[in-house]
């Protein structure tokens, strides 16, 4: 029953244009790009740290 209520509320907001005003165009793609860049950078730092540790132990 909650799903029907939520769908009706969603449909009402969609018809009124409320949802279109909530999310700026392109926000999700920018967020995704920044998230991917962050994890690539973190992985790069981790790999460099691991390589440095191996070189020190040799």
mmCIF file of the N, C-alpha and C atoms, coordinates in Angstrom:
data_MODEL
# 
_entry.id   MODEL 
# 
loop_
_atom_site.group_PDB 
_atom_site.id 
_atom_site.type_symbol 
_atom_site.label_atom_id 
_atom_site.label_alt_id 
_atom_site.label_comp_id 
_atom_site.label_asym_id 
_atom_site.label_entity_id 
_atom_site.label_seq_id 
_atom_site.pdbx_PDB_ins_code 
_atom_site.Cartn_x 
_atom_site.Cartn_y 
_atom_site.Cartn_z 
_atom_site.occupancy 
_atom_site.B_iso_or_equiv 
_atom_site.pdbx_formal_charge 
_atom_site.auth_seq_id 
_atom_site.auth_comp_id 
_atom_site.auth_asym_id 
_atom_site.auth_atom_id 
_atom_site.pdbx_PDB_model_num 
ATOM 1   N N  . UNK A 1 1  ? 0.823  -1.183 0.000   1.00 0.00 ? 1  UNK A N  1 
ATOM 2   C CA . UNK A 1 1  ? 0.000  0.000  0.000   1.00 0.00 ? 1  UNK A CA 1 
ATOM 3   C C  . UNK A 1 1  ? 0.874  1.256  0.000   1.00 0.00 ? 1  UNK A C  1 
ATOM 4   N N  . UNK A 1 2  ? 2.001  1.221  0.684   1.00 0.00 ? 2  UNK A N  1 
ATOM 5   C CA . UNK A 1 2  ? 2.903  2.365  0.712   1.00 0.00 ? 2  UNK A CA 1 
ATOM 6   C C  . UNK A 1 2  ? 3.457  2.675  -0.672  1.00 0.00 ? 2  UNK A C  1 
ATOM 7   N N  . UNK A 1 3  ? 3.705  1.621  -1.477  1.00 0.00 ? 3  UNK A N  1 
ATOM 8   C CA . UNK A 1 3  ? 4.230  1.835  -2.819  1.00 0.00 ? 3  UNK A CA 1 
ATOM 9   C C  . UNK A 1 3  ? 3.263  2.637  -3.672  1.00 0.00 ? 3  UNK A C  1 
ATOM 10  N N  . UNK A 1 4  ? 1.986  2.363  -3.535  1.00 0.00 ? 4  UNK A N  1 
ATOM 11  C CA . UNK A 1 4  ? 0.975  3.093  -4.296  1.00 0.00 ? 4  UNK A CA 1 
ATOM 12  C C  . UNK A 1 4  ? 0.946  4.550  -3.865  1.00 0.00 ? 4  UNK A C  1 
ATOM 13  N N  . UNK A 1 5  ? 1.021  4.773  -2.563  1.00 0.00 ? 5  UNK A N  1 
ATOM 14  C CA . UNK A 1 5  ? 1.028  6.143  -2.045  1.00 0.00 ? 5  UNK A CA 1 
ATOM 15  C C  . UNK A 1 5  ? 2.257  6.892  -2.553  1.00 0.00 ? 5  UNK A C  1 
ATOM 16  N N  . UNK A 1 6  ? 3.420  6.251  -2.489  1.00 0.00 ? 6  UNK A N  1 
ATOM 17  C CA . UNK A 1 6  ? 4.647  6.885  -2.964  1.00 0.00 ? 6  UNK A CA 1 
ATOM 18  C C  . UNK A 1 6  ? 4.590  7.175  -4.457  1.00 0.00 ? 6  UNK A C  1 
ATOM 19  N N  . UNK A 1 7  ? 4.046  6.234  -5.229  1.00 0.00 ? 7  UNK A N  1 
ATOM 20  C CA . UNK A 1 7  ? 3.936  6.439  -6.673  1.00 0.00 ? 7  UNK A CA 1 
ATOM 21  C C  . UNK A 1 7  ? 3.005  7.597  -6.971  1.00 0.00 ? 7  UNK A C  1 
ATOM 22  N N  . UNK A 1 8  ? 1.897  7.689  -6.252  1.00 0.00 ? 8  UNK A N  1 
ATOM 23  C CA . UNK A 1 8  ? 0.965  8.793  -6.466  1.00 0.00 ? 8  UNK A CA 1 
ATOM 24  C C  . UNK A 1 8  ? 1.614  10.129 -6.126  1.00 0.00 ? 8  UNK A C  1 
ATOM 25  N N  . UNK A 1 9  ? 2.374  10.178 -5.029  1.00 0.00 ? 9  UNK A N  1 
ATOM 26  C CA . UNK A 1 9  ? 3.071  11.407 -4.659  1.00 0.00 ? 9  UNK A CA 1 
ATOM 27  C C  . UNK A 1 9  ? 4.118  11.772 -5.710  1.00 0.00 ? 9  UNK A C  1 
ATOM 28  N N  . UNK A 1 10 ? 4.821  10.769 -6.204  1.00 0.00 ? 10 UNK A N  1 
ATOM 29  C CA . UNK A 1 10 ? 5.821  10.996 -7.249  1.00 0.00 ? 10 UNK A CA 1 
ATOM 30  C C  . UNK A 1 10 ? 5.159  11.543 -8.504  1.00 0.00 ? 10 UNK A C  1 
ATOM 31  N N  . UNK A 1 11 ? 4.048  10.923 -8.918  1.00 0.00 ? 11 UNK A N  1 
ATOM 32  C CA . UNK A 1 11 ? 3.328  11.375 -10.107 1.00 0.00 ? 11 UNK A CA 1 
ATOM 33  C C  . UNK A 1 11 ? 2.835  12.808 -9.943  1.00 0.00 ? 11 UNK A C  1 
ATOM 34  N N  . UNK A 1 12 ? 2.340  13.133 -8.750  1.00 0.00 ? 12 UNK A N  1 
ATOM 35  C CA . UNK A 1 12 ? 1.869  14.497 -8.491  1.00 0.00 ? 12 UNK A CA 1 
ATOM 36  C C  . UNK A 1 12 ? 3.015  15.497 -8.606  1.00 0.00 ? 12 UNK A C  1 
ATOM 37  N N  . UNK A 1 13 ? 4.159  15.172 -8.015  1.00 0.00 ? 13 UNK A N  1 
ATOM 38  C CA . UNK A 1 13 ? 5.305  16.080 -8.072  1.00 0.00 ? 13 UNK A CA 1 
ATOM 39  C C  . UNK A 1 13 ? 5.823  16.211 -9.497  1.00 0.00 ? 13 UNK A C  1 
ATOM 40  N N  . UNK A 1 14 ? 5.795  15.109 -10.244 1.00 0.00 ? 14 UNK A N  1 
ATOM 41  C CA . UNK A 1 14 ? 6.266  15.127 -11.625 1.00 0.00 ? 14 UNK A CA 1 
ATOM 42  C C  . UNK A 1 14 ? 5.379  16.025 -12.471 1.00 0.00 ? 14 UNK A C  1 
ATOM 43  N N  . UNK A 1 15 ? 4.077  15.918 -12.285 1.00 0.00 ? 15 UNK A N  1 
ATOM 44  C CA . UNK A 1 15 ? 3.136  16.737 -13.050 1.00 0.00 ? 15 UNK A CA 1 
ATOM 45  C C  . UNK A 1 15 ? 3.268  18.214 -12.702 1.00 0.00 ? 15 UNK A C  1 
ATOM 46  N N  . UNK A 1 16 ? 3.580  18.525 -11.475 1.00 0.00 ? 16 UNK A N  1 
ATOM 47  C CA . UNK A 1 16 ? 3.714  19.917 -11.055 1.00 0.00 ? 16 UNK A CA 1 
ATOM 48  C C  . UNK A 1 16 ? 5.083  20.495 -11.411 1.00 0.00 ? 16 UNK A C  1 
ATOM 49  N N  . UNK A 1 17 ? 5.994  19.667 -11.904 1.00 0.00 ? 17 UNK A N  1 
ATOM 50  C CA . UNK A 1 17 ? 7.319  20.141 -12.277 1.00 0.00 ? 17 UNK A CA 1 
ATOM 51  C C  . UNK A 1 17 ? 8.254  20.313 -11.092 1.00 0.00 ? 17 UNK A C  1 
ATOM 52  N N  . UNK A 1 18 ? 7.856  19.824 -9.938  1.00 0.00 ? 18 UNK A N  1 
ATOM 53  C CA . UNK A 1 18 ? 8.675  19.988 -8.734  1.00 0.00 ? 18 UNK A CA 1 
ATOM 54  C C  . UNK A 1 18 ? 9.983  19.214 -8.855  1.00 0.00 ? 18 UNK A C  1 
ATOM 55  N N  . UNK A 1 19 ? 9.911  18.004 -9.395  1.00 0.00 ? 19 UNK A N  1 
ATOM 56  C CA . UNK A 1 19 ? 11.122 17.185 -9.489  1.00 0.00 ? 19 UNK A CA 1 
ATOM 57  C C  . UNK A 1 19 ? 12.133 17.781 -10.456 1.00 0.00 ? 19 UNK A C  1 
ATOM 58  N N  . UNK A 1 20 ? 11.670 18.436 -11.499 1.00 0.00 ? 20 UNK A N  1 
ATOM 59  C CA . UNK A 1 20 ? 12.582 19.045 -12.463 1.00 0.00 ? 20 UNK A CA 1 
ATOM 60  C C  . UNK A 1 20 ? 13.392 20.157 -11.816 1.00 0.00 ? 20 UNK A C  1 
ATOM 61  N N  . UNK A 1 21 ? 12.835 20.809 -10.823 1.00 0.00 ? 21 UNK A N  1 
ATOM 62  C CA . UNK A 1 21 ? 13.523 21.905 -10.154 1.00 0.00 ? 21 UNK A CA 1 
ATOM 63  C C  . UNK A 1 21 ? 14.471 21.396 -9.072  1.00 0.00 ? 21 UNK A C  1 
ATOM 64  N N  . UNK A 1 22 ? 14.324 20.173 -8.633  1.00 0.00 ? 22 UNK A N  1 
ATOM 65  C CA . UNK A 1 22 ? 15.116 19.633 -7.531  1.00 0.00 ? 22 UNK A CA 1 
ATOM 66  C C  . UNK A 1 22 ? 16.561 19.348 -7.914  1.00 0.00 ? 22 UNK A C  1 
ATOM 67  N N  . UNK A 1 23 ? 16.792 18.799 -9.097  1.00 0.00 ? 23 UNK A N  1 
ATOM 68  C CA . UNK A 1 23 ? 18.127 18.356 -9.478  1.00 0.00 ? 23 UNK A CA 1 
ATOM 69  C C  . UNK A 1 23 ? 18.630 19.166 -10.663 1.00 0.00 ? 23 UNK A C  1 
ATOM 70  N N  . UNK A 1 24 ? 19.723 19.893 -10.493 1.00 0.00 ? 24 UNK A N  1 
ATOM 71  C CA . UNK A 1 24 ? 20.278 20.630 -11.628 1.00 0.00 ? 24 UNK A CA 1 
ATOM 72  C C  . UNK A 1 24 ? 20.725 19.670 -12.727 1.00 0.00 ? 24 UNK A C  1 
ATOM 73  N N  . UNK A 1 25 ? 20.632 20.097 -13.958 1.00 0.00 ? 25 UNK A N  1 
ATOM 74  C CA . UNK A 1 25 ? 21.022 19.267 -15.093 1.00 0.00 ? 25 UNK A CA 1 
ATOM 75  C C  . UNK A 1 25 ? 22.513 18.967 -15.007 1.00 0.00 ? 25 UNK A C  1 
ATOM 76  N N  . UNK A 1 26 ? 22.871 17.714 -15.173 1.00 0.00 ? 26 UNK A N  1 
ATOM 77  C CA . UNK A 1 26 ? 24.262 17.317 -15.183 1.00 0.00 ? 26 UNK A CA 1 
ATOM 78  C C  . UNK A 1 26 ? 24.879 17.075 -13.819 1.00 0.00 ? 26 UNK A C  1 
ATOM 79  N N  . UNK A 1 27 ? 24.131 17.290 -12.754 1.00 0.00 ? 27 UNK A N  1 
ATOM 80  C CA . UNK A 1 27 ? 24.706 17.124 -11.418 1.00 0.00 ? 27 UNK A CA 1 
ATOM 81  C C  . UNK A 1 27 ? 25.198 15.705 -11.206 1.00 0.00 ? 27 UNK A C  1 
ATOM 82  N N  . UNK A 1 28 ? 24.410 14.722 -11.592 1.00 0.00 ? 28 UNK A N  1 
ATOM 83  C CA . UNK A 1 28 ? 24.790 13.341 -11.306 1.00 0.00 ? 28 UNK A CA 1 
ATOM 84  C C  . UNK A 1 28 ? 26.041 12.932 -12.080 1.00 0.00 ? 28 UNK A C  1 
ATOM 85  N N  . UNK A 1 29 ? 26.182 13.400 -13.308 1.00 0.00 ? 29 UNK A N  1 
ATOM 86  C CA . UNK A 1 29 ? 27.372 13.031 -14.075 1.00 0.00 ? 29 UNK A CA 1 
ATOM 87  C C  . UNK A 1 29 ? 28.619 13.689 -13.500 1.00 0.00 ? 29 UNK A C  1 
ATOM 88  N N  . UNK A 1 30 ? 28.484 14.922 -13.027 1.00 0.00 ? 30 UNK A N  1 
ATOM 89  C CA . UNK A 1 30 ? 29.621 15.597 -12.395 1.00 0.00 ? 30 UNK A CA 1 
ATOM 90  C C  . UNK A 1 30 ? 30.008 14.874 -11.112 1.00 0.00 ? 30 UNK A C  1 
ATOM 91  N N  . UNK A 1 31 ? 29.019 14.505 -10.328 1.00 0.00 ? 31 UNK A N  1 
ATOM 92  C CA . UNK A 1 31 ? 29.276 13.791 -9.074  1.00 0.00 ? 31 UNK A CA 1 
ATOM 93  C C  . UNK A 1 31 ? 29.956 12.456 -9.356  1.00 0.00 ? 31 UNK A C  1 
ATOM 94  N N  . UNK A 1 32 ? 29.472 11.747 -10.354 1.00 0.00 ? 32 UNK A N  1 
ATOM 95  C CA . UNK A 1 32 ? 30.066 10.456 -10.707 1.00 0.00 ? 32 UNK A CA 1 
ATOM 96  C C  . UNK A 1 32 ? 31.513 10.636 -11.150 1.00 0.00 ? 32 UNK A C  1 
ATOM 97  N N  . UNK A 1 33 ? 31.771 11.627 -11.993 1.00 0.00 ? 33 UNK A N  1 
ATOM 98  C CA . UNK A 1 33 ? 33.141 11.882 -12.447 1.00 0.00 ? 33 UNK A CA 1 
ATOM 99  C C  . UNK A 1 33 ? 34.072 12.192 -11.281 1.00 0.00 ? 33 UNK A C  1 
ATOM 100 N N  . UNK A 1 34 ? 33.614 13.024 -10.360 1.00 0.00 ? 34 UNK A N  1 
ATOM 101 C CA . UNK A 1 34 ? 34.443 13.372 -9.208  1.00 0.00 ? 34 UNK A CA 1 
ATOM 102 C C  . UNK A 1 34 ? 34.683 12.166 -8.313  1.00 0.00 ? 34 UNK A C  1 
ATOM 103 N N  . UNK A 1 35 ? 33.679 11.321 -8.170  1.00 0.00 ? 35 UNK A N  1 
ATOM 104 C CA . UNK A 1 35 ? 33.823 10.116 -7.354  1.00 0.00 ? 35 UNK A CA 1 
ATOM 105 C C  . UNK A 1 35 ? 34.834 9.163  -7.979  1.00 0.00 ? 35 UNK A C  1 
ATOM 106 N N  . UNK A 1 36 ? 34.737 8.976  -9.285  1.00 0.00 ? 36 UNK A N  1 
ATOM 107 C CA . UNK A 1 36 ? 35.680 8.099  -9.984  1.00 0.00 ? 36 UNK A CA 1 
ATOM 108 C C  . UNK A 1 36 ? 37.099 8.646  -9.864  1.00 0.00 ? 36 UNK A C  1 
ATOM 109 N N  . UNK A 1 37 ? 37.264 9.955  -10.082 1.00 0.00 ? 37 UNK A N  1 
ATOM 110 C CA . UNK A 1 37 ? 38.591 10.570 -9.948  1.00 0.00 ? 37 UNK A CA 1 
ATOM 111 C C  . UNK A 1 37 ? 39.155 10.380 -8.546  1.00 0.00 ? 37 UNK A C  1 
ATOM 112 N N  . UNK A 1 38 ? 38.300 10.534 -7.543  1.00 0.00 ? 38 UNK A N  1 
ATOM 113 C CA . UNK A 1 38 ? 38.736 10.371 -6.151  1.00 0.00 ? 38 UNK A CA 1 
ATOM 114 C C  . UNK A 1 38 ? 39.276 8.958  -5.917  1.00 0.00 ? 38 UNK A C  1 
ATOM 115 N N  . UNK A 1 39 ? 38.526 7.949  -6.360  1.00 0.00 ? 39 UNK A N  1 
ATOM 116 C CA . UNK A 1 39 ? 38.958 6.571  -6.122  1.00 0.00 ? 39 UNK A CA 1 
ATOM 117 C C  . UNK A 1 39 ? 40.184 6.207  -6.950  1.00 0.00 ? 39 UNK A C  1 
ATOM 118 N N  . UNK A 1 40 ? 40.297 6.747  -8.152  1.00 0.00 ? 40 UNK A N  1 
ATOM 119 C CA . UNK A 1 40 ? 41.499 6.502  -8.948  1.00 0.00 ? 40 UNK A CA 1 
ATOM 120 C C  . UNK A 1 40 ? 42.712 7.089  -8.237  1.00 0.00 ? 40 UNK A C  1 
ATOM 121 N N  . UNK A 1 41 ? 42.559 8.311  -7.722  1.00 0.00 ? 41 UNK A N  1 
ATOM 122 C CA . UNK A 1 41 ? 43.662 8.948  -6.999  1.00 0.00 ? 41 UNK A CA 1 
ATOM 123 C C  . UNK A 1 41 ? 44.020 8.158  -5.742  1.00 0.00 ? 41 UNK A C  1 
ATOM 124 N N  . UNK A 1 42 ? 43.014 7.709  -4.999  1.00 0.00 ? 42 UNK A N  1 
ATOM 125 C CA . UNK A 1 42 ? 43.281 6.922  -3.785  1.00 0.00 ? 42 UNK A CA 1 
ATOM 126 C C  . UNK A 1 42 ? 43.995 5.622  -4.118  1.00 0.00 ? 42 UNK A C  1 
ATOM 127 N N  . UNK A 1 43 ? 43.567 4.948  -5.184  1.00 0.00 ? 43 UNK A N  1 
ATOM 128 C CA . UNK A 1 43 ? 44.217 3.705  -5.591  1.00 0.00 ? 43 UNK A CA 1 
ATOM 129 C C  . UNK A 1 43 ? 45.654 3.960  -6.020  1.00 0.00 ? 43 UNK A C  1 
ATOM 130 N N  . UNK A 1 44 ? 45.878 5.070  -6.717  1.00 0.00 ? 44 UNK A N  1 
ATOM 131 C CA . UNK A 1 44 ? 47.226 5.416  -7.156  1.00 0.00 ? 44 UNK A CA 1 
ATOM 132 C C  . UNK A 1 44 ? 48.139 5.655  -5.965  1.00 0.00 ? 44 UNK A C  1 
ATOM 133 N N  . UNK A 1 45 ? 47.647 6.378  -4.982  1.00 0.00 ? 45 UNK A N  1 
ATOM 134 C CA . UNK A 1 45 ? 48.432 6.645  -3.770  1.00 0.00 ? 45 UNK A CA 1 
ATOM 135 C C  . UNK A 1 45 ? 48.735 5.342  -3.037  1.00 0.00 ? 45 UNK A C  1 
ATOM 136 N N  . UNK A 1 46 ? 47.738 4.474  -2.934  1.00 0.00 ? 46 UNK A N  1 
ATOM 137 C CA . UNK A 1 46 ? 47.924 3.189  -2.255  1.00 0.00 ? 46 UNK A CA 1 
ATOM 138 C C  . UNK A 1 46 ? 48.946 2.331  -2.986  1.00 0.00 ? 46 UNK A C  1 
ATOM 139 N N  . UNK A 1 47 ? 48.849 2.277  -4.318  1.00 0.00 ? 47 UNK A N  1 
ATOM 140 C CA . UNK A 1 47 ? 49.811 1.486  -5.092  1.00 0.00 ? 47 UNK A CA 1 
ATOM 141 C C  . UNK A 1 47 ? 51.222 2.034  -4.941  1.00 0.00 ? 47 UNK A C  1 
ATOM 142 N N  . UNK A 1 48 ? 51.362 3.349  -4.982  1.00 0.00 ? 48 UNK A N  1 
ATOM 143 C CA . UNK A 1 48 ? 52.687 3.950  -4.799  1.00 0.00 ? 48 UNK A CA 1 
ATOM 144 C C  . UNK A 1 48 ? 53.230 3.665  -3.407  1.00 0.00 ? 48 UNK A C  1 
ATOM 145 N N  . UNK A 1 49 ? 52.375 3.716  -2.419  1.00 0.00 ? 49 UNK A N  1 
ATOM 146 C CA . UNK A 1 49 ? 52.800 3.437  -1.045  1.00 0.00 ? 49 UNK A CA 1 
ATOM 147 C C  . UNK A 1 49 ? 53.240 1.984  -0.915  1.00 0.00 ? 49 UNK A C  1 
ATOM 148 N N  . UNK A 1 50 ? 52.481 1.068  -1.519  1.00 0.00 ? 50 UNK A N  1 
ATOM 149 C CA . UNK A 1 50 ? 52.842 -0.352 -1.468  1.00 0.00 ? 50 UNK A CA 1 
ATOM 150 C C  . UNK A 1 50 ? 54.168 -0.607 -2.178  1.00 0.00 ? 50 UNK A C  1 
ATOM 151 N N  . UNK A 1 51 ? 54.379 0.054  -3.329  1.00 0.00 ? 51 UNK A N  1 
ATOM 152 C CA . UNK A 1 51 ? 55.645 -0.096 -4.054  1.00 0.00 ? 51 UNK A CA 1 
ATOM 153 C C  . UNK A 1 51 ? 56.814 0.420  -3.226  1.00 0.00 ? 51 UNK A C  1 
ATOM 154 N N  . UNK A 1 52 ? 56.609 1.563  -2.580  1.00 0.00 ? 52 UNK A N  1 
ATOM 155 C CA . UNK A 1 52 ? 57.664 2.122  -1.728  1.00 0.00 ? 52 UNK A CA 1 
ATOM 156 C C  . UNK A 1 52 ? 57.990 1.182  -0.570  1.00 0.00 ? 52 UNK A C  1 
ATOM 157 N N  . UNK A 1 53 ? 56.965 0.582  0.014   1.00 0.00 ? 53 UNK A N  1 
ATOM 158 C CA . UNK A 1 53 ? 57.179 -0.349 1.129   1.00 0.00 ? 53 UNK A CA 1 
ATOM 159 C C  . UNK A 1 53 ? 57.956 -1.580 0.673   1.00 0.00 ? 53 UNK A C  1 
ATOM 160 N N  . UNK A 1 54 ? 57.645 -2.085 -0.518  1.00 0.00 ? 54 UNK A N  1 
ATOM 161 C CA . UNK A 1 54 ? 58.358 -3.245 -1.050  1.00 0.00 ? 54 UNK A CA 1 
ATOM 162 C C  . UNK A 1 54 ? 59.818 -2.901 -1.319  1.00 0.00 ? 54 UNK A C  1 
ATOM 163 N N  . UNK A 1 55 ? 60.049 -1.708 -1.863  1.00 0.00 ? 55 UNK A N  1 
ATOM 164 C CA . UNK A 1 55 ? 61.426 -1.292 -2.162  1.00 0.00 ? 55 UNK A CA 1 
ATOM 165 C C  . UNK A 1 55 ? 62.244 -1.130 -0.890  1.00 0.00 ? 55 UNK A C  1 
ATOM 166 N N  . UNK A 1 56 ? 61.625 -0.656 0.164   1.00 0.00 ? 56 UNK A N  1 
ATOM 167 C CA . UNK A 1 56 ? 62.338 -0.488 1.428   1.00 0.00 ? 56 UNK A CA 1 
ATOM 168 C C  . UNK A 1 56 ? 62.676 -1.826 2.072   1.00 0.00 ? 56 UNK A C  1 
ATOM 169 N N  . UNK A 1 57 ? 61.814 -2.808 1.892   1.00 0.00 ? 57 UNK A N  1 
ATOM 170 C CA . UNK A 1 57 ? 62.048 -4.111 2.516   1.00 0.00 ? 57 UNK A CA 1 
ATOM 171 C C  . UNK A 1 57 ? 63.084 -4.928 1.750   1.00 0.00 ? 57 UNK A C  1 
ATOM 172 N N  . UNK A 1 58 ? 63.343 -4.562 0.500   1.00 0.00 ? 58 UNK A N  1 
ATOM 173 C CA . UNK A 1 58 ? 64.338 -5.294 -0.301  1.00 0.00 ? 58 UNK A CA 1 
ATOM 174 C C  . UNK A 1 58 ? 65.662 -4.755 -0.012  1.00 0.00 ? 58 UNK A C  1 
# 
